[in-house]
Amino acid sequence: MGKKENKKKHLPLYGIGPVLCSSMALVTAVCIWLANKGYIPGKIDNKAIKLVFLIIGIALIIEGIVLFFGADLNGNLQENIKANQLKTNGSYKFVRNPCYCMFLFGCTGALFIAHNALLLVLPILFWAEMTIVLKKTEEKWLTKLYGQEYLDYCKKVNRCIPWFPKKKG
């Protein structure tokens, strides 16, 4: 007779992430290309505003990269995955989805650098898409997998926008 397994089931190896992130990147690239070709109005010609947009864009891209690499703080992300433990340190202390956040920030940064005010509606749509998709997929999986531990973590840490953890009240 075989032993009854006592291990928790793991999340899917390739969940919704690749679809969510590649769709954001593709829409961003296509819209920037269309704006550069003149098909999308809203181009900003003021040099001072273009400089501000450039600085904001670069800062967002850098922040996205920092969050992404901070997700593996101390190099223990793989160990957490193998041990099936909820990761709550590194970038996960400030945002529940730092890898998705990297794409959100990276795409938003690229849109700022494109100097087209109309394109800045896209980050709002990306955020809404991330919120809806993550609520209906990964958050349900994580709640089933980790239960109250994950629910308590959700109360303290934002889903998509990094912020300082909320104190337990």
VEXVORO-837325 format. One record per residue (C-alpha): x, y, z. Coordinates in nm, 3 decimals. Last residue first. Layout:
BEGIN
<kelo X="X" Y="Y" Z="Z"/>
...
***
This chain:
BEGIN
<kelo X="-0.445" Y="4.648" Z="1.420"/>
<kelo X="-0.164" Y="4.480" Z="1.234"/>
<kelo X="0.047" Y="4.746" Z="1.068"/>
<kelo X="0.002" Y="4.802" Z="0.697"/>
<kelo X="0.305" Y="4.718" Z="0.485"/>
<kelo X="0.470" Y="5.012" Z="0.307"/>
<kelo X="0.351" Y="5.042" Z="-0.049"/>
<kelo X="0.402" Y="4.872" Z="-0.382"/>
<kelo X="0.108" Y="4.892" Z="-0.624"/>
<kelo X="-0.029" Y="4.564" Z="-0.756"/>
<kelo X="-0.183" Y="4.357" Z="-0.473"/>
<kelo X="-0.116" Y="4.572" Z="-0.167"/>
<kelo X="0.024" Y="4.416" Z="0.151"/>
<kelo X="-0.116" Y="4.400" Z="0.507"/>
<kelo X="-0.465" Y="4.255" Z="0.463"/>
<kelo X="-0.338" Y="4.026" Z="0.188"/>
<kelo X="-0.083" Y="3.874" Z="0.431"/>
<kelo X="-0.363" Y="3.790" Z="0.675"/>
<kelo X="-0.556" Y="3.620" Z="0.392"/>
<kelo X="-0.242" Y="3.428" Z="0.292"/>
<kelo X="-0.182" Y="3.291" Z="0.643"/>
<kelo X="-0.557" Y="3.225" Z="0.677"/>
<kelo X="-0.557" Y="2.972" Z="0.394"/>
<kelo X="-0.220" Y="2.887" Z="0.238"/>
<kelo X="-0.313" Y="2.667" Z="-0.061"/>
<kelo X="-0.681" Y="2.751" Z="-0.101"/>
<kelo X="-0.612" Y="3.121" Z="-0.050"/>
<kelo X="-0.317" Y="3.100" Z="-0.290"/>
<kelo X="-0.530" Y="2.941" Z="-0.561"/>
<kelo X="-0.807" Y="3.200" Z="-0.521"/>
<kelo X="-0.549" Y="3.480" Z="-0.526"/>
<kelo X="-0.387" Y="3.331" Z="-0.834"/>
<kelo X="-0.698" Y="3.315" Z="-1.050"/>
<kelo X="-1.006" Y="3.535" Z="-1.013"/>
<kelo X="-0.848" Y="3.803" Z="-0.796"/>
<kelo X="-0.534" Y="3.804" Z="-1.013"/>
<kelo X="-0.734" Y="3.852" Z="-1.333"/>
<kelo X="-0.949" Y="4.134" Z="-1.197"/>
<kelo X="-0.666" Y="4.328" Z="-1.035"/>
<kelo X="-0.425" Y="4.277" Z="-1.323"/>
<kelo X="-0.684" Y="4.393" Z="-1.576"/>
<kelo X="-0.766" Y="4.701" Z="-1.368"/>
<kelo X="-0.395" Y="4.785" Z="-1.334"/>
<kelo X="-0.345" Y="4.737" Z="-1.710"/>
<kelo X="-0.646" Y="4.961" Z="-1.784"/>
<kelo X="-0.508" Y="5.233" Z="-1.557"/>
<kelo X="-0.164" Y="5.188" Z="-1.714"/>
<kelo X="-0.326" Y="5.228" Z="-2.059"/>
<kelo X="-0.485" Y="5.570" Z="-1.998"/>
<kelo X="-0.135" Y="5.718" Z="-2.021"/>
<kelo X="-0.138" Y="5.654" Z="-2.396"/>
<kelo X="-0.342" Y="5.971" Z="-2.450"/>
<kelo X="-0.066" Y="6.186" Z="-2.303"/>
<kelo X="0.192" Y="6.079" Z="-2.561"/>
<kelo X="0.556" Y="6.137" Z="-2.474"/>
<kelo X="0.674" Y="5.782" Z="-2.560"/>
<kelo X="0.892" Y="5.792" Z="-2.245"/>
<kelo X="0.577" Y="5.797" Z="-2.034"/>
<kelo X="0.446" Y="5.489" Z="-2.217"/>
<kelo X="0.778" Y="5.310" Z="-2.167"/>
<kelo X="0.760" Y="5.383" Z="-1.794"/>
<kelo X="0.403" Y="5.251" Z="-1.778"/>
<kelo X="0.514" Y="4.933" Z="-1.955"/>
<kelo X="0.801" Y="4.886" Z="-1.713"/>
<kelo X="0.589" Y="4.969" Z="-1.409"/>
<kelo X="0.315" Y="4.723" Z="-1.502"/>
<kelo X="0.573" Y="4.464" Z="-1.610"/>
<kelo X="0.763" Y="4.499" Z="-1.282"/>
<kelo X="0.433" Y="4.487" Z="-1.093"/>
<kelo X="0.369" Y="4.146" Z="-1.243"/>
<kelo X="0.700" Y="4.030" Z="-1.094"/>
<kelo X="0.637" Y="4.211" Z="-0.765"/>
<kelo X="0.296" Y="4.051" Z="-0.707"/>
<kelo X="0.203" Y="4.082" Z="-0.339"/>
<kelo X="0.363" Y="4.425" Z="-0.301"/>
<kelo X="0.574" Y="4.579" Z="-0.023"/>
<kelo X="0.690" Y="4.277" Z="0.182"/>
<kelo X="0.686" Y="4.068" Z="-0.136"/>
<kelo X="0.976" Y="4.286" Z="-0.254"/>
<kelo X="1.201" Y="4.102" Z="-0.008"/>
<kelo X="0.995" Y="3.909" Z="0.247"/>
<kelo X="0.649" Y="3.751" Z="0.233"/>
<kelo X="0.699" Y="3.430" Z="0.033"/>
<kelo X="0.438" Y="3.165" Z="0.122"/>
<kelo X="0.606" Y="2.829" Z="0.162"/>
<kelo X="0.577" Y="2.536" Z="-0.080"/>
<kelo X="0.920" Y="2.406" Z="0.024"/>
<kelo X="1.032" Y="2.407" Z="-0.341"/>
<kelo X="0.876" Y="2.750" Z="-0.399"/>
<kelo X="1.027" Y="2.897" Z="-0.082"/>
<kelo X="1.366" Y="2.748" Z="-0.174"/>
<kelo X="1.342" Y="2.900" Z="-0.523"/>
<kelo X="1.271" Y="3.242" Z="-0.374"/>
<kelo X="1.563" Y="3.211" Z="-0.130"/>
<kelo X="1.829" Y="3.414" Z="-0.307"/>
<kelo X="1.869" Y="3.655" Z="-0.017"/>
<kelo X="1.598" Y="3.871" Z="-0.173"/>
<kelo X="1.442" Y="3.696" Z="-0.473"/>
<kelo X="1.155" Y="3.940" Z="-0.508"/>
<kelo X="1.409" Y="4.221" Z="-0.479"/>
<kelo X="1.519" Y="4.144" Z="-0.835"/>
<kelo X="1.172" Y="4.215" Z="-0.968"/>
<kelo X="1.108" Y="4.508" Z="-0.739"/>
<kelo X="1.438" Y="4.672" Z="-0.841"/>
<kelo X="1.357" Y="4.616" Z="-1.210"/>
<kelo X="1.015" Y="4.775" Z="-1.171"/>
<kelo X="1.164" Y="5.069" Z="-0.982"/>
<kelo X="1.417" Y="5.121" Z="-1.263"/>
<kelo X="1.139" Y="5.120" Z="-1.525"/>
<kelo X="0.933" Y="5.363" Z="-1.319"/>
<kelo X="1.229" Y="5.600" Z="-1.271"/>
<kelo X="1.307" Y="5.593" Z="-1.645"/>
<kelo X="0.950" Y="5.684" Z="-1.730"/>
<kelo X="0.927" Y="5.958" Z="-1.468"/>
<kelo X="1.250" Y="6.113" Z="-1.596"/>
<kelo X="1.135" Y="6.093" Z="-1.959"/>
<kelo X="0.793" Y="6.237" Z="-1.873"/>
<kelo X="0.960" Y="6.531" Z="-1.693"/>
<kelo X="1.188" Y="6.586" Z="-1.993"/>
<kelo X="0.893" Y="6.574" Z="-2.234"/>
<kelo X="0.710" Y="6.824" Z="-2.013"/>
<kelo X="1.004" Y="7.066" Z="-2.034"/>
<kelo X="1.044" Y="7.015" Z="-2.411"/>
<kelo X="0.676" Y="7.081" Z="-2.493"/>
<kelo X="0.589" Y="6.862" Z="-2.792"/>
<kelo X="0.353" Y="6.614" Z="-2.630"/>
<kelo X="0.183" Y="6.375" Z="-2.872"/>
<kelo X="-0.183" Y="6.317" Z="-2.789"/>
<kelo X="-0.315" Y="6.167" Z="-3.111"/>
<kelo X="-0.292" Y="5.796" Z="-3.196"/>
<kelo X="-0.238" Y="5.709" Z="-3.563"/>
<kelo X="0.065" Y="5.938" Z="-3.594"/>
<kelo X="0.322" Y="5.670" Z="-3.673"/>
<kelo X="0.483" Y="5.727" Z="-3.332"/>
<kelo X="0.142" Y="5.681" Z="-3.168"/>
<kelo X="0.084" Y="5.353" Z="-3.355"/>
<kelo X="0.429" Y="5.225" Z="-3.250"/>
<kelo X="0.366" Y="5.328" Z="-2.889"/>
<kelo X="0.026" Y="5.156" Z="-2.902"/>
<kelo X="0.173" Y="4.837" Z="-3.048"/>
<kelo X="0.455" Y="4.821" Z="-2.792"/>
<kelo X="0.226" Y="4.885" Z="-2.495"/>
<kelo X="-0.036" Y="4.637" Z="-2.615"/>
<kelo X="0.234" Y="4.373" Z="-2.659"/>
<kelo X="0.394" Y="4.437" Z="-2.320"/>
<kelo X="0.061" Y="4.423" Z="-2.137"/>
<kelo X="-0.041" Y="4.106" Z="-2.325"/>
<kelo X="0.297" Y="3.948" Z="-2.248"/>
<kelo X="0.254" Y="4.018" Z="-1.877"/>
<kelo X="-0.096" Y="3.874" Z="-1.838"/>
<kelo X="-0.037" Y="3.572" Z="-2.060"/>
<kelo X="0.299" Y="3.489" Z="-1.899"/>
<kelo X="0.158" Y="3.537" Z="-1.549"/>
<kelo X="-0.164" Y="3.332" Z="-1.573"/>
<kelo X="-0.002" Y="3.020" Z="-1.439"/>
<kelo X="0.312" Y="2.855" Z="-1.565"/>
<kelo X="0.427" Y="2.632" Z="-1.279"/>
<kelo X="0.071" Y="2.582" Z="-1.155"/>
<kelo X="0.050" Y="2.640" Z="-0.781"/>
<kelo X="0.173" Y="2.355" Z="-0.565"/>
<kelo X="-0.048" Y="2.103" Z="-0.386"/>
<kelo X="0.016" Y="2.072" Z="-0.015"/>
<kelo X="0.204" Y="1.763" Z="0.093"/>
<kelo X="0.056" Y="1.493" Z="0.315"/>
<kelo X="0.059" Y="1.214" Z="0.061"/>
<kelo X="-0.098" Y="0.890" Z="0.182"/>
<kelo X="0.163" Y="0.620" Z="0.175"/>
<kelo X="0.119" Y="0.349" Z="-0.083"/>
<kelo X="0.000" Y="0.000" Z="0.000"/>
***
